[in-house]
Amino acid sequence: MTLIIGKRSNLSKKIFEQFDDCVLISSSEIDNNLESILKYCNSGVVNIILNNFQASVLLNDDNDFDDYIIKSLLNTSRILSFLINNNIVINKLIYTSSSSVYGNNKFCSENDQVKPMSLQAALKISNEELIKRICAKNQINYTIARVFNMYGGDDKFSVISKIKDSCLNKKTLNIINGGRAIRDYINIDDVVYIYKVLIYNRTKYPTILNVASGNGKRVIDIINSLKSRGVVMDINNIQRDEIKASVADVTLLGEIVDTEKLLDVKNFLFNKLS
């Protein structure tokens, strides 16, 4: 049985669609009754996927700080401690972290020093450290998946989803700083496939793993590629501080899956818009 914590997450829903023998559990269910998890643990052995991250937009309201931190950090500790104290064996744990922990890093390696530039990124790092300690103490096989710019599925927040929406619905697309920032985009179906390998193969994989394509692209280049194929859109430029480059070193990932077969974001968009 695989327990997926974070019911509303786009990634959680995709994993639920494609995994066998799994269940979605919401943070509110845990808040109200932590013991309810036990009904999914009849075999005494479970896999855990922690997607209990909170949207960064919630930090715009100071009143959300307490709840944000509880759901982002405290629930991780509560869930793992509860399962361990009830003698549930955790066969494999995956924590969905983020490329944001690297900060402004042009080529991100798992061995690089983390440099968070936001509270959300700092909480991700806190979760990572918490998981490292708990898993080391209890000999749990775990992987911290640092997912880069994910798109696809029910995504409504990524710039890729906004490009698609702009084209399909004739909306003006707002891009930041001329779309010159370099990002590493990975499709949600590829993320799910990587998680499947991590969960179902018995090999002990790296404890920290970049989940990304390894290819950096600028938004303006993606837009120009679509224009060259006859897909046009109205653009409005916004000036704002942002990380200039964030691209993953996928050397470790390449030992697990064939990164050359990961979906290219330009082809994804063209297929959706053609």
Buried (B, 14 or more C-beta within 10 A) or exposed (E): BBBBBBBEBBBBBBBBEEBEEBBBBBBEBBBEEBEEBEEBBEEEEBBBBBBBBBEBEBBEEEEBEEBBBBBBBBBBBBBBEBBBEEEBEBBBBBBBBBBBBBBEBEBBBBEEEBEBBBBBBBBBBBBBEBBBEBBEEBEBBBBBBBBBBBBBBEBEEBBBBBBBBBBEEEEEBEBBBEBBBBBBBBBBBBBBBBBBEBBEEEEEBBBBBBBBBBBBBBBBBBBEBBEEEEBEBEBEEEEEEEBEBBBBBBEBBEEBBEBEEBBEBBEBBBEBBE
